[in-house]
């Protein structure tokens, strides 16, 4: 008998997966074809299964018997517990086979199982399959694939496969999973799966969702160029070597139509979503999940498109998070997230709010050349590194279209806001909370534009607070702030805008410089502030440096008045009144308030050795005290009114006669007036003087009677008047000595 007699006459002509010209080695019972190459349905399923098991067993000595290339089988169903190829050698090969239904559930295959290029018209049912080798199904076509609870020691390779329905590896234990370039019309379920090595979904197209809850991916997950019509969900899963959704090419970015869910996952290694398109929300927030979402490596969304926003709340990023050059159409949320190595948002565009309240950033926060149409909030956040909003170039400054909020935040390094544009309010203060914003290093907003103003009340600036060349459409509020060094030069955002006020009420400034346009369009309010070594300048204009600054109840701690003596003298040494004061709180302060103001100014001038300013502020203090006495006189009755009247009179006399001890020349003039007035009195009493000169001499002698003795007088009335004049003379002489000594001392 010849070698081919009794053997199947099938010759494999196609070259899809199996080699062309392959000759079937299986025997025939009758006819020219074996049971595997007869028309489908010619043999019963039981007979096919028995022949299949026998052929695989024979393949231990003759490897050709384990090849079934091009087989045509209506149903291949192996009973549960079937053991194939226990020798663990020689692949069981069904390449290019056409099977109506394939059921391998519960079977054990000791070697590789190959179905490359095969077609399974029904479902590929392999739930509970155990394969000690590889399960190779490249270019497979099947209605569905079920590998639930399967164990594959090698690779489960479905690259280029076409699955009309669902694909499940739920609870499976796989060495490696490859679904690259596959087309799966239904859902890819990988819940509770374990993959020991790499998982590949590169360029895969999944019409439904990818669900991998509580899965374990010990190796890298690659999904470059993949597209998902439903959700991409990895709730509670662990990634041992990262997630790679791109290879730095726009052609290989993922596209996910449904939600992307990474709740409660742990990813060890980098996560790459560059160039990805997300048409539904990207959700990393663990919400009710008991396990936090954590990424140990860098997470990169460079050039990604978020059509429905992202939710990274309370997510832990141990590596740096990159959302550079991204487009975010929905709301972005980073509330409570931890970013150990910083966050990069450079050149990102958003159309909705971006919220990062309570965020903790361990590295730098880079927000260069961004376009934020919605508000940006980092309230209560902690940023250890520098906050950079311009990259050092004016043309790269970020635009905050609806405002920026850092209320209650702690920025431990510098904050660079130079040249930024803020269409809405900028808030470093939240009136509803008691937490305060602190800046451990310089805050530089040089050249910035704040159309909605700035609220930086109760902020602590440990170093520079720089607001030079700032254009403001509303007030700059620095009330109750503590400022190490202030540099401020604010002007209206547009010509004709309302007058912005730079308010520093109850604030504290150690040193710095203040400037204003000099045209009265900007007012500085330093009421109740502590002012250290600051310089005040003005641009060319009708309003001098101090004329646009209001001091009311201000404490001067090192402030030097000397450069402004000329301007102060021209205004009568008035500090509390300035251009625009009518629009400020307390537009008409009471006399006691003004008395305190000039008392503190006098104390501050004395502290820096400015005697001239101290003297003038003392006179202002006393005059406002007199106004206070007048107010008491109008508002009190009885004894209190009498006391107020006496105090007012004493104050007025001291002012008129000696300028409160600051004008000794006024005392001389008062003395001369007394001498002349009393000379007239003596003449009226009939003093027998021969001439007016003798009357003046007698009056002068009476004026200095306590110095040289009583002047001669003939009548009682003259003697009495002379005594009164002597008392006044002694008072005025003493007052002159006091004023002169005080003047010389100053």
C-alpha positions in Angstrom: 0.0 0.0 0.0 1.4 3.4 -0.9 2.2 6.1 1.7 -0.8 8.2 0.8 -3.3 5.4 0.5 -6.1 5.8 3.2 -5.0 9.3 3.9 -7.1 12.5 3.4 -6.7 14.0 -0.1 -7.1 17.6 1.2 -4.4 20.0 0.1 -4.4 23.5 1.6 -4.2 26.0 -1.2 -4.7 29.3 0.6 -1.8 31.0 2.4 -3.6 33.1 5.1 -2.0 31.5 8.1 -1.2 27.9 7.2 1.3 27.2 4.4 0.0 26.8 0.9 0.4 23.3 -0.5 0.0 21.7 2.9 -1.3 18.1 2.6 -3.6 16.7 5.3 -2.0 13.7 7.2 -5.2 12.5 8.8 -6.7 9.1 7.7 -10.1 8.6 6.1 -12.7 6.0 7.1 -14.2 6.0 3.7 -14.0 8.4 0.8 -11.3 10.9 0.0 -11.5 13.3 2.9 -11.0 12.9 6.7 -13.6 13.9 9.2 -12.0 17.4 9.5 -12.1 18.3 5.8 -15.5 17.0 4.8 -18.3 19.4 4.2 -19.6 20.7 7.5 -22.3 18.5 9.0 -21.2 15.3 7.4 -20.0 14.0 10.7 -21.6 14.3 14.1 -20.1 16.5 16.7 -19.3 13.5 18.9 -17.4 11.8 16.1 -15.5 15.0 15.3 -14.5 15.5 18.9 -13.4 11.9 19.3 -11.3 12.1 16.1 -9.8 15.4 17.2 -8.7 13.9 20.5 -7.3 10.8 18.8 -5.4 12.9 16.3 -3.9 15.2 19.0 -2.9 12.1 20.9 -1.2 10.6 17.8 0.7 13.8 17.4 2.9 12.9 20.3 4.8 10.6 18.0 3.8 12.2 14.7 3.6 16.1 15.0 1.8 16.3 11.7 -1.3 14.8 13.2 -1.8 17.9 15.4 -2.3 20.1 12.3 -5.8 20.7 11.0 -5.2 23.5 8.5 -8.3 24.6 6.6 -10.6 22.2 8.6 -14.3 22.5 8.0 -16.2 21.6 11.2 -19.8 22.3 12.1 -19.2 22.0 15.8 -16.1 21.1 17.8 -17.0 20.6 21.4 -14.6 19.0 23.9 -16.1 17.5 27.1 -15.1 19.2 30.3 -12.0 17.7 31.7 -10.6 16.8 28.3 -6.8 16.6 28.3 -5.0 17.4 25.1 -1.3 17.1 24.3 -0.2 16.3 27.9 3.4 15.9 26.5 3.4 19.8 26.2 5.1 19.6 22.8 4.0 20.3 19.2 1.3 22.9 18.6 -2.4 21.9 18.1 -2.9 23.9 15.0 -6.3 24.9 13.5 -5.0 27.7 11.3 -7.4 28.8 8.6 -10.1 26.4 9.9 -13.8 27.1 9.5 -15.8 26.1 12.6 -19.5 26.6 13.1 -19.2 26.4 16.9 -16.1 26.0 19.0 -16.5 24.9 22.6 -13.3 24.2 24.6 -14.6 25.1 28.1 -13.1 23.1 30.9 -10.5 21.4 28.6 -6.8 21.3 29.2 -4.2 21.8 26.4 -0.6 21.0 27.3 0.9 22.7 24.3 0.3 25.8 22.1 -3.2 26.1 20.6 -3.3 27.9 17.3 -6.4 29.2 15.4 -4.7 31.9 13.3 -6.9 32.9 10.4 -9.7 30.6 11.6 -13.4 31.4 11.3 -15.8 30.6 14.0 -19.3 31.3 12.8 -20.8 30.9 16.3 -19.2 31.7 19.6 -15.7 30.7 20.6 -16.5 29.2 24.0 -13.4 28.6 26.0 -14.4 29.5 29.5 -12.4 27.6 32.0 -9.9 26.5 29.4 -6.4 25.7 30.6 -3.6 26.1 28.1 0.0 25.5 29.2 1.3 27.1 26.0 0.2 30.0 23.8 -3.3 30.5 22.6 -2.7 32.0 19.2 -5.7 33.4 17.4 -4.4 36.1 15.1 -6.7 37.1 12.3 -9.5 35.0 13.9 -13.1 35.7 12.9 -15.7 34.8 15.4 -19.2 35.8 16.6 -17.8 36.1 20.1 -15.0 35.0 22.3 -15.4 33.7 25.9 -12.2 33.1 27.9 -13.7 33.7 31.3 -11.8 31.9 34.0 -9.4 30.5 31.4 -5.7 30.0 32.2 -3.1 30.6 29.5 0.5 30.3 30.6 1.7 31.9 27.4 0.2 34.6 25.3 -3.5 34.9 24.4 -3.0 36.5 21.0 -6.0 37.8 19.2 -4.2 40.4 17.1 -6.0 41.4 13.9 -9.0 39.3 15.0 -12.5 40.3 14.1 -15.1 39.6 16.7 -18.7 40.4 15.8 -19.9 40.4 19.4 -18.3 40.4 22.9 -14.8 39.4 24.0 -14.4 38.2 27.6 -11.3 37.3 29.6 -13.1 37.9 32.9 -11.4 36.2 35.8 -8.9 34.7 33.4 -5.2 34.2 34.3 -3.0 35.0 31.3 0.7 35.2 30.7 0.3 37.9 28.1 -2.8 39.4 26.3 -2.6 40.7 22.8 -5.6 42.3 21.0 -3.7 44.7 18.8 -5.4 45.8 15.6 -8.4 43.6 16.5 -12.0 44.7 15.8 -14.4 43.9 18.5 -18.0 45.1 17.9 -19.2 44.3 21.4 -17.8 44.8 24.9 -14.3 43.7 25.9 -14.7 42.4 29.5 -11.5 41.9 31.5 -12.9 42.1 35.0 -10.7 40.4 37.6 -8.3 39.3 34.9 -4.7 38.7 35.7 -2.1 39.3 33.1 1.5 38.5 34.1 3.3 40.3 31.3 2.4 42.9 28.7 -1.2 43.6 27.6 -1.5 45.0 24.0 -4.5 46.8 22.6 -2.6 48.8 20.0 -4.9 50.1 17.2 -7.7 47.9 18.5 -11.2 49.0 17.7 -13.8 48.1 20.3 -17.3 49.1 19.4 -18.6 48.6 23.0 -16.9 49.3 26.3 -13.6 48.0 27.7 -14.3 46.9 31.3 -11.5 45.8 33.5 -12.7 46.2 37.1 -10.3 44.8 39.8 -7.9 43.5 37.2 -4.2 43.0 37.7 -1.9 43.9 34.8 1.6 43.0 36.0 3.2 44.3 32.8 2.7 47.3 30.7 -0.7 48.0 29.1 -0.3 49.3 25.6 -3.3 50.9 23.8 -1.6 53.1 21.2 -4.1 54.1 18.5 -6.9 52.2 20.1 -10.5 53.3 19.7 -13.3 52.5 22.1 -17.0 53.1 21.3 -18.1 52.8 24.9 -16.5 53.2 28.3 -12.8 52.5 29.1 -13.1 51.4 32.7 -10.4 50.0 35.0 -12.1 50.5 38.4 -10.0 49.0 41.2 -7.3 47.6 38.9 -3.6 47.5 39.3 -1.0 48.2 36.7 2.5 46.9 37.4 4.3 48.7 34.6 2.2 51.6 33.4 -0.4 52.4 30.7 0.7 53.5 27.3 -1.9 55.0 25.0 0.4 56.6 22.5 3.9 56.4 20.9 4.4 60.1 20.5 2.4 60.2 17.2 -0.9 61.9 16.6 -1.7 58.9 14.4 -1.6 56.6 17.3 -3.7 58.5 19.9 -6.5 56.6 21.5 -10.1 57.5 20.8 -12.7 56.6 23.4 -16.4 57.5 22.8 -17.6 56.4 26.3 -16.3 57.3 29.8 -12.7 56.5 30.7 -12.8 55.2 34.3 -9.7 54.5 36.4 -11.3 54.5 39.8 -9.4 52.9 42.6 -6.6 51.8 40.3 -2.9 51.5 41.0 -0.5 52.1 38.1 3.1 51.4 38.6 5.0 53.0 35.8 4.2 55.7 33.3 0.7 56.3 31.8 0.6 57.8 28.3 -2.6 59.2 26.8 -0.9 61.6 24.4 -3.0 62.7 21.4 -6.0 60.8 22.8 -9.5 61.9 22.1 -12.0 61.4 24.9 -15.6 62.1 23.9 -17.0 61.3 27.3 -15.7 62.2 30.8 -12.3 60.9 32.0 -12.9 59.8 35.6 -10.1 59.0 38.0 -12.0 60.0 41.1 -12.4 57.0 43.5 -15.7 58.3 44.9 -17.2 55.4 46.9 -14.4 53.0 46.0 -12.4 51.9 49.1 -9.1 52.2 47.4 -7.5 55.4 46.2 -6.5 55.9 42.6 -2.7 56.1 42.4 -0.3 56.6 39.5 3.3 55.9 40.5 4.8 57.2 37.3 4.3 60.2 35.1 0.8 60.6 33.5 0.8 62.3 30.2 -2.2 63.8 28.4 -0.2 66.0 26.0 -2.3 67.1 23.0 -5.3 65.1 24.3 -8.8 66.3 23.6 -11.3 66.1 26.5 -14.7 66.7 24.9 -16.6 66.2 28.2 -13.9 67.2 30.8 -12.0 65.1 33.3 -12.4 64.3 37.0 -9.1 63.6 38.8 -10.4 64.5 42.3 -8.4 62.9 45.1 -6.2 61.0 42.7 -2.6 60.4 43.8 0.0 61.2 41.1 3.4 60.2 42.4 4.9 61.2 39.1 4.3 64.5 37.2 1.0 65.1 35.5 1.1 66.5 32.0 -2.0 68.1 30.4 0.0 70.3 28.0 -1.4 71.4 24.6 -4.7 69.8 25.6 -8.2 70.9 24.7 -10.7 70.6 27.5 -14.3 71.3 26.6 -16.0 70.1 29.7 -15.2 70.8 33.4 -11.8 69.8 34.6 -11.5 68.7 38.3 -8.4 68.2 40.4 -9.9 68.9 43.8 -8.0 67.1 46.6 -5.6 65.5 44.2 -1.9 64.9 45.2 0.7 65.7 42.5 4.1 64.8 44.1 6.2 66.1 41.2 4.1 68.9 39.8 1.6 69.7 37.1 2.1 71.0 33.6 -0.8 72.7 31.8 1.2 74.6 29.2 -0.8 75.8 26.1 -3.9 74.1 27.3 -7.3 75.5 26.3 -10.4 75.1 28.4 -14.0 76.3 27.8 -15.4 75.3 31.2 -14.3 75.8 34.9 -11.0 74.2 36.0 -11.2 73.4 39.7 -8.3 72.3 41.9 -9.4 73.2 45.4 -7.4 71.5 48.1 -4.9 70.2 45.6 -1.4 69.4 46.9 1.4 70.0 44.3 4.8 68.8 45.5 6.7 70.3 42.5 6.3 73.2 40.1 2.9 74.2 38.6 3.4 75.3 35.0 0.5 77.2 33.4 2.3 78.8 30.4 0.4 80.2 27.3 -2.9 78.7 28.4 -6.3 80.0 27.3 -8.9 79.5 30.1 -12.4 80.6 29.1 -13.8 79.3 32.4 -12.7 80.2 35.9 -9.7 78.6 37.4 -9.7 77.8 41.2 -6.9 76.5 43.4 -8.5 77.4 46.6 -7.0 75.8 49.7 -4.3 74.2 47.6 -0.6 73.7 48.6 2.0 74.3 45.9 5.6 73.6 46.9 7.2 74.6 43.6 7.0 77.7 41.5 3.8 78.7 39.8 4.8 79.9 36.3 2.2 81.6 34.1 4.4 82.9 31.3 7.6 80.9 30.8 9.6 84.1 31.1 8.2 85.7 27.9 5.4 88.3 27.5 4.0 86.5 24.5 3.6 83.2 26.5 1.5 84.7 29.3 -1.7 82.9 30.1 -5.2 84.3 29.7 -7.7 83.7 32.5 -10.9 84.6 30.8 -13.2 84.2 33.8 -10.9 84.8 36.7 -8.4 83.1 38.9 -8.8 82.1 42.6 -6.1 81.1 45.1 -8.2 81.7 48.2 -6.7 80.0 51.2 -3.8 78.6 49.2 -0.3 78.1 50.4 2.4 78.8 47.7 5.8 78.0 49.2 7.8 79.2 46.2 7.4 82.1 43.7 4.2 82.9 41.8 4.9 84.4 38.4 1.8 86.3 37.1 3.7 88.7 34.8 1.7 89.9 31.8 -1.2 87.6 32.4 -4.7 88.8 31.4 -7.6 88.1 33.7 -11.1 88.9 32.4 -12.8 88.1 35.7 -11.9 88.7 39.3 -8.6 87.5 40.7 -9.2 86.2 44.3 -6.6 85.4 46.9 -9.3 85.7 49.6 -12.5 83.9 50.5 -14.7 86.0 52.9 -16.6 82.9 53.9 -13.6 81.1 55.4 -11.0 82.1 58.0 -8.1 80.5 56.1 -5.6 82.9 54.6 -3.5 82.7 51.5 0.3 82.7 52.1 3.1 83.2 49.6 6.5 82.0 50.8 8.4 83.7 48.0 7.9 86.5 45.5 4.5 87.2 43.8 5.2 89.1 40.6 2.3 90.4 38.6 4.2 93.0 36.6 2.4 94.0 33.4 -0.7 92.0 34.3 -4.2 93.1 33.5 -7.0 92.5 36.0 -10.2 93.5 34.4 -12.2 92.3 37.4 -9.8 93.6 40.0 -7.8 91.7 42.7 -9.0 90.6 46.1 -5.9 89.8 48.2 -7.3 90.6 51.6 -5.6 89.0 54.6 -2.9 87.5 52.4 0.7 87.0 53.8 3.4 88.0 51.3 6.6 86.9 52.9 8.7 88.5 50.2 7.8 90.6 47.2 4.2 91.6 46.2 4.9 93.0 42.8 2.1 94.9 41.0 4.1 97.2 38.7 2.6 98.4 35.4 -0.7 96.7 36.3 -3.9 97.7 34.5 -7.0 97.2 36.7 -10.7 97.4 35.8 -11.7 97.3 39.5 -10.2 97.7 42.9 -6.9 96.1 44.0 -7.7 95.0 47.6 -4.8 94.2 49.9 -6.6 95.0 53.2 -5.2 93.3 56.3 -2.4 91.8 54.2 1.2 91.4 55.5 3.7 92.4 52.9 7.4 92.1 53.1 8.1 94.3 50.1 5.5 96.0 47.9 6.0 97.4 44.5 2.8 98.8 43.1 2.1 101.0 40.0 -1.5 100.6 39.0 -3.5 102.4 36.3 -7.0 102.0 35.0 -7.4 99.2 32.5 -8.9 101.5 29.9 -9.1 105.3 29.5 -12.3 106.5 31.0 -12.8 103.5 33.3 -13.9 104.0 36.9 -11.2 105.0 39.3 -9.6 101.9 40.8 -8.5 102.0 44.4 -5.5 100.2 45.8 -6.8 99.4 49.3 -4.3 98.5 52.0 -6.5 99.2 55.0 -5.2 97.5 58.2 -2.4 96.1 56.1 1.3 95.9 57.0 4.1 96.9 54.6 7.8 96.5 55.6 9.3 98.3 52.6 8.8 99.0 48.9 7.6 101.6 46.4 4.2 102.9 45.4 3.5 104.8 42.2 0.4 106.2 40.5 -0.3 107.9 37.2 -0.4 111.4 38.6 -3.7 112.3 37.0 -6.0 111.3 39.9 -7.3 108.1 38.3 -5.9 105.9 41.0 -6.2 106.2 44.8 -4.2 104.4 47.5 -6.0 103.9 50.8 -3.6 103.2 53.7 -6.1 103.7 56.5 -5.0 101.9 59.7 -2.1 100.3 57.9 1.5 99.9 59.2 3.8 101.6 56.7 7.5 100.9 56.8 10.3 102.1 54.5 8.3 102.8 51.3 8.8 105.4 48.6 5.8 107.1 46.9 6.1 108.4 43.3 3.8 109.8 40.7 4.0 110.2 36.9 4.0 113.6 35.4 0.6 115.1 36.1 -1.3 117.6 38.3 -1.6 115.2 41.3 1.6 114.9 43.4 2.9 111.7 45.0 1.1 112.0 48.3 -2.0 113.7 46.9 -3.4 110.3 45.7 -2.6 108.5 49.0 -4.8 108.6 52.1 -3.3 108.1 55.5 -5.9 107.6 58.2 -5.0 106.0 61.5 -1.8 104.9 59.8 1.2 103.7 61.8 4.5 105.0 60.4 7.3 102.6 61.1 10.3 103.9 59.3 8.5 106.0 56.7 10.4 109.1 55.7 8.5 112.3 55.2 11.5 114.4 54.3 11.3 113.9 50.5 7.7 115.2 50.6 8.1 118.3 52.8 7.4 120.7 49.9 4.2 118.9 48.8 3.0 118.6 52.4 3.6 122.2 53.1 1.6 123.2 50.0 -1.4 121.2 51.4 -1.1 122.4 55.0 0.5 119.0 56.0 -2.8 117.2 55.4 -2.5 113.4 55.2 -6.1 112.3 55.5 -7.5 114.1 52.5 -6.6 113.0 49.0 -7.9 112.8 45.4 -10.8 110.5 45.4 -11.2 110.4 49.2 -15.0 110.9 48.8 -15.2 107.4 47.3 -13.4 105.7 50.1 -14.7 104.2 53.3 -14.9 106.9 56.0 -15.0 109.8 53.6 -15.6 112.3 56.5 -13.7 111.0 59.5 -14.4 112.5 62.9 -12.0 114.8 64.8 -10.9 112.1 67.3 -10.0 109.8 64.4 -8.0 112.6 62.8 -6.3 113.4 66.1 -5.1 109.8 66.3 -4.0 109.9 62.7 -1.7 112.9 63.2 -0.5 111.7 66.6 0.8 108.5 64.9 2.3 110.6 62.1 4.1 112.7 64.7 5.4 109.6 66.4 6.6 108.2 63.1 8.3 111.4 62.1 10.1 111.6 65.5 11.2 108.0 65.1 13.1 108.9 61.9 14.4 112.2 63.3 12.2 114.4 61.1 11.6 117.3 63.5 9.9 119.5 61.0 7.3 117.0 60.0 6.8 116.0 63.7 6.1 119.7 64.6 3.6 120.2 61.9 1.8 116.9 62.6 1.7 117.9 66.3 -0.1 121.1 65.4 -2.5 119.1 63.2 -3.1 116.7 66.1 -3.9 119.6 68.5 -6.2 121.3 66.1 -8.2 118.2 65.6 -8.3 117.7 69.4 -9.8 121.2 69.6 -12.4 120.2 67.0 -13.2 117.2 69.3 -13.7 119.5 72.2 -16.0 121.6 70.1 -18.0 118.5 69.2 -18.2 117.6 72.9 -19.3 121.1 73.7 -22.3 120.7 71.3 -23.2 117.2 72.4 -22.9 117.4 76.3 -24.6 119.2 79.1 -23.7 120.5 82.6 -20.3 119.9 84.0 -19.1 118.0 81.0 -20.0 120.9 78.8 -18.1 123.3 81.0 -15.0 121.1 80.9 -15.3 120.8 77.1 -15.6 124.6 76.9 -12.5 125.1 79.0 -10.5 122.6 77.0 -11.5 124.2 73.8 -10.5 127.7 75.1 -7.2 126.5 76.4 -6.4 124.8 73.2 -7.4 127.8 71.1 -5.3 130.2 73.2 -2.3 127.9 73.0 -2.7 127.7 69.2 -3.1 131.5 68.8 -0.2 132.5 71.1 2.4 129.9 70.3 1.2 127.6 67.6 1.1 124.8 70.2 4.7 125.6 71.2 5.9 125.2 67.6 5.9 129.0 66.7 8.0 131.1 69.2 7.5 134.1 66.8 3.8 133.9 67.4 4.5 134.4 71.2 6.5 137.5 70.5 3.6 138.9 68.4 1.1 138.0 71.1 3.3 139.7 73.7 3.5 142.9 71.6 -0.3 142.8 71.2 -0.7 142.5 75.0 1.7 145.5 75.6 -0.2 147.7 73.1 -3.7 146.6 74.4 -2.8 147.3 78.0 -1.3 150.7 77.1 -4.7 151.6 75.7 -6.3 150.4 78.9 -4.1 152.5 81.0 -4.9 155.5 78.9 -8.6 154.8 79.4 -8.1 154.6 83.2 -6.6 158.2 83.1 -3.0 157.4 83.7 -1.2 160.8 83.7 1.4 159.9 81.2 2.9 162.7 79.2 3.0 160.8 75.9 2.0 157.6 74.2 5.6 156.4 74.4 5.4 156.7 78.2 2.2 154.7 78.2 3.9 151.9 76.1 6.9 152.0 78.5 4.6 151.7 81.5 2.8 148.8 79.8 6.0 147.1 78.9 7.3 147.5 82.5 4.0 146.0 83.8 4.4 143.1 81.3 7.8 142.2 82.7 6.9 143.0 86.4 7.8 139.5 87.5 11.2 140.0 86.0 12.2 143.6 87.1 9.7 144.3 89.8 6.4 146.3 89.8 6.0 149.4 87.7 5.1 152.8 89.5 1.4 153.4 89.6 -0.8 156.0 91.3 -4.3 154.6 91.4 -5.8 151.3 92.6 -7.3 150.5 89.2 -4.0 151.1 87.4 -2.2 149.0 89.9 -4.8 146.2 89.5 -4.6 146.3 85.7 -0.8 146.3 85.9 -0.8 143.2 88.1 -3.0 141.4 85.6 -0.7 142.4 82.8 2.3 141.2 84.9 0.6 137.7 85.2 0.0 137.5 81.5 3.5 138.7 80.8 5.0 136.0 83.0 2.9 133.4 81.2 3.9 134.6 77.8 7.6 134.9 78.7 7.5 131.3 79.9 5.6 130.2 76.8 8.2 131.9 74.6 11.1 130.2 76.4 9.3 126.9 76.0 8.6 127.4 72.3 12.0 128.7 71.6 13.7 125.8 73.4 11.4 123.3 71.6 12.2 125.0 68.2 15.9 124.9 68.8 15.8 121.3 70.0 13.9 120.3 66.9 
